């Protein structure tokens, strides 16, 4: 078993049904197993319980789909990204796609470092018309504070959702379902959850799907929405 | 009907751990329903996390799906939140592979591994839109079958199961499905269709169709007889065995969510030759069959390549009894340790060889050592034919401590036949002696934990006639043990009485318990094996309403000659042998490992045909 690290590979992957029901821990185990099946030369930690060294960018909540997840892998041998992709392709389970792989500097910042926001595309099915939904969005955005509660370490804690919203727009309507584009803060200072926004909009929704489209890093843009 | 993706999404937005209910795992098999002659739902009446750890169901899934004209999918018991969600959405319980309602399958096959899962069978039938009672099913309803270790006493679940598959299912399941296929292709008057199917199933050896048997009771309520109603049904149904272990599934399903045994597992040996008298597995899984070392190693290579697991467990009733175990462990380590793969051995004998084995494998560094002396005194260990001396135990414990472990876990039982207070005090003395030994060997403190179960008499064991110990006696001895063993570094735990009592009742009960099970289920009983859901008062009330006295089953010394509910089943091991072992037990006589001396348990006679196909004597039965 190799413990020496010679390369760091950064992957971009997507999650769709039925894998969107997997938790972050489940995904870690799933990656570990598929990389072993693919016989990727992984670098392992030392000790009685050695495990491969995987780093994800941002935990994808259970039930969300995504096209922009990042995973850093530490390898014990150098591999061309194309070779690597060919090795793992036959081992990807339904619901997992890998769109990009690149070798990055061994000591490059971790994928979590400096993360700023996540862009979500949310489909909400509701009896409300597009105009009503649009009005609800405007009303929400004019508020200076949106107090919500969430579980944190076993207790309910109040927090303000408003500063976590960078932007929130209605981009389309198909029958009873409306597509909302949301850019929400994601990182050290807290992460905005799309379903909390939908709850705050009080749309009496009957169906809800949440898709993560993009993660962004770096300083906030000047003109905040 | 098939659940749509949109229905599934809405349903699962209301439940915890939705990953239990979606399928799509690596190596799961989705086949074309239009091609399958017979469709089978393999149903496990407990949570996904428990059921996915069962090797038997994985084996049947593999065998059935390898046949082009058959199809097997899986279903597990929904946790109460999912049951509520299904009922509110008015949706049926469905299979994980193609999300078909259970009622869509030709056959629904339950595996009964633990008595405390019985009510979940009813939940699954009801949510699957299948009539609960076998007698209420028509020709359009699935055939409901059941197998697994609990079905050696089929009586308590006989109201709900159309046909029991007794014994090893590798060949039997395919024969049952072929019989169903032949029946589907045949014709007959609509009102006779189901009866025809049941009649035809009696022609498959190992199948017990309870509806074709009449049970009578004496005026005092005692079970009098269980006899066939038709000439086609055999008076006794002999369990099925395979002469040698069939190849293991090389593409087992890899669950996405974490399950109880989250690793590759390979059965290296079935059966056990030790003959412990309390142990049902040791009696019902005879004869002993070993998987050859080369075959096992190749299978491990393939399983690991196809799953990517980081741990492989070599499963058997007594791993250190496999004659090639050392080579197996060494070779598995040599071939796979560079991929971060560790080996685990779930059950080890109390001897220094076991300690040497454990030293070879990394995984046990994490988990600590576990042994099962079962009883505290030598007298009582001889009564149960454990075949372990105090000297064995102390020398093994010393080897464990000297090899670097600080933790030792020991399994004991309270309530064994002939037990006295003194026998239980001997457990305390042993624990203290081991602790003292550990402290003298190790610099650090040692941790001894003792799990003290209550003995439950089981069918087809030499103790099948014995009473369950009285609650008051068990409690008194538990507390006596706790105060006698009290010391730093000794921890004692025991199960709650009510679940012991219920398991004892359902293990040896007769078919009148079917009405009790239906009653408690209607009153809301679910998941009895999970303490937060177990309500013993429901059971006591239902027993009273049915006018049944549970003590006559659990607390009574049964007569040698009385009819037992499982007499309709033949496990090869004879009743005469079991009684003989009981008599030897009471006089403290040991019966050594039957690979040394044949004790005439009946297996060789019952399965002479199966044994005849073997080139060499693979079972280890002496000539």
Boltz contact constraints between the chains, C-beta under 6 A:
constraints:
  - contact:
      token1: [A, 1]
      token2: [B, 338]
      max_distance: 6.0
  - contact:
      token1: [A, 1]
      token2: [B, 340]
      max_distance: 6.0
  - contact:
      token1: [A, 18]
      token2: [B, 22]
      max_distance: 6.0
  - contact:
      token1: [A, 18]
      token2: [B, 24]
      max_distance: 6.0
  - contact:
      token1: [A, 21]
      token2: [B, 18]
      max_distance: 6.0
  - contact:
      token1: [A, 21]
      token2: [B, 19]
      max_distance: 6.0
  - contact:
      token1: [A, 21]
      token2: [B, 22]
      max_distance: 6.0
  - contact:
      token1: [A, 22]
      token2: [B, 19]
      max_distance: 6.0
  - contact:
      token1: [A, 22]
      token2: [B, 256]
      max_distance: 6.0
  - contact:
      token1: [A, 26]
      token2: [B, 256]
      max_distance: 6.0
  - contact:
      token1: [A, 26]
      token2: [B, 257]
      max_distance: 6.0
  - contact:
      token1: [A, 30]
      token2: [B, 256]
      max_distance: 6.0
  - contact:
      token1: [A, 33]
      token2: [B, 308]
      max_distance: 6.0
  - contact:
      token1: [A, 34]
      token2: [B, 308]
      max_distance: 6.0
  - contact:
      token1: [A, 36]
      token2: [B, 308]
      max_distance: 6.0
  - contact:
      token1: [A, 36]
      token2: [B, 339]
      max_distance: 6.0
  - contact:
      token1: [A, 37]
      token2: [B, 308]
      max_distance: 6.0
  - contact:
      token1: [A, 44]
      token2: [B, 340]
      max_distance: 6.0
  - contact:
      token1: [A, 48]
      token2: [B, 365]
      max_distance: 6.0
  - contact:
      token1: [A, 50]
      token2: [B, 340]
      max_distance: 6.0
  - contact:
      token1: [A, 93]
      token2: [B, 26]
      max_distance: 6.0
  - contact:
      token1: [A, 94]
      token2: [B, 24]
      max_distance: 6.0
